[in-house]
Amino acid sequence: MKVLTGIDEFRGARSSLGGSLGFVPTMGYLHEGHLSLIRKARGDCSHVVVSIFVNPTQFGLNEDLSKYPRDLKRDLDLIQPLGADIVWTPTPEIMYPGGFQTWVEVERLTQGLEGTMRPGHFKGVATVVAKLFNVVQPHKAYFGQKDAQQAAVIRQMARDLNFPLEVVVCPTVREADGLAMSSRNKYLDAEERKAAVVLFRALSAAKSAFDAGERNAEKLRQIVRNILAAEPHAKTQYVSCADYDTLEELELIKGNTLLSMAVMLGKTRLIDNFVIGP
């Protein structure tokens, strides 16, 4: 496994990899969700590249970039047994050199949900992922369902900009009690961690109602809101029941649907979602 930093040295190593290439972009501090993506890429493709880059341009004014968890040695130790060929670890100076002024924006898909709560976030995401795709040149790129809007934005960007690759969205990996795995979970104290399972419980209740025949989207939203409201540690930012592809809020569920939420537990912001539908 090669660990590389510069673009030129990466491209030199990339040129020697024949066959299909799977790419797993990460911001590091890896957990089982990330590792599952690497395993999926390894099973699908001849070679695998993992990137580790904490992207400063997707952090908002009130989001502390300096506190984002980082542990490169730990990450490399986790990746090593999984068969990745290259781990690329560019620096902010490499990705955004002096005079940088070109940005990628996906318009409609970024206007609601996380786009409303975190202005400019998806501009940073789309730009960095486009740059990563340009350098890595993968055949398949792997993302987790937990970041559902991000996955939708990247699918749209890849189509619109004619990237010759497949965006593969893999199921959310959860803790034993249902909490979606996230690098941010480490910020939760013991009481907040116990309370955090309310996200999974609320989504599960709405899915049960859907499975029992409920198709009114607002009724499903209200089920989620009611369960979240009963947890004193949780402060709901939004609950959504939207079309899976367009992310437009629904009145009646007919096709694949994204049921999602953002919740504050103390100072930690968590997101989660279920896909429901046919």
Summary of the structure (lengths in Angstrom):
residues: 278
radius of gyration: 19.0
end to end distance: 41.4
largest distance: 56.5
contacts: 885
relative contact order: 0.13
helix: 42%
strand: 22%
